[in-house]
Amino acid sequence: MWVVKIGGSLTRNPMLPAWLSLLADCGGGRVIVVCGGGAFSDAVRHAQAHWRFGDLSAHNMAILAMAQTAYLMHGLNPALRLARTKTDIRRVLHKGQTALWLPLELQSVRSSARTTWDVTSDSIALELAHRLNAERLVLVKSCAVNPRLSVAQLSEAGIVDRGFSGLSEGAAFPIDVVNHDELERIRALLLGEIRFVDG
């Protein structure tokens, strides 16, 4: 199975419906979609900067932001099936459908290393891929992505979050960070027509 994280910035991108159609049409039975928080997460950051509340509250609000984006994407393409838990995800995939994850189980009552802005939806998608023993993780970004950069370099450049590099060490699956313009490349990869070449 694949975990495909759609960056929240794509909610303002005209390519979003095409990405959702691709994942619904070609990802049935094997793809779990994770959504970034997008403008909803931006609102959390602004509120925290204004009111100075702690990171635990901001974390829980950011998880809700990811869920809001998931509902937005479901509204755009109802063929993507909402799933809250690991059991829900497997049920959706077993039916030959594409799962759209609502990460509400990640809300927390205690502060930890996971409840800071160092860990965003990129790392959350990576952690889900680990939990599900995924065969591939794809992060779809609006920004330009140099395919020659390592995960550590992508983290340093701010393309993935600061916690991502450490969490990716020893991953048993390939991690592809791609630009939204690489839709047809991902389609071909999903269909088994091409393979990414490392380096």
Secondary structure, 3 states (H helix, E strand, C coil): CEEEEECHHHHHCCCHHHHHHHHHHHCCCCEEEEECCHHHHHHHHHHHHHHCCCHHHHHHHHHHHHHHHHHHHHHHCCCEEEECCHHHHHHHHHCCCEEEECCHHHCCCCCCCCCCCCCCHHHHHHHHHHHCCCCEEEEEECCCCCCCCCHHHHHHCCCCCCCHHHHHCCCCCCEEEEEHHHHHHHHHHHCCCCCCCCC
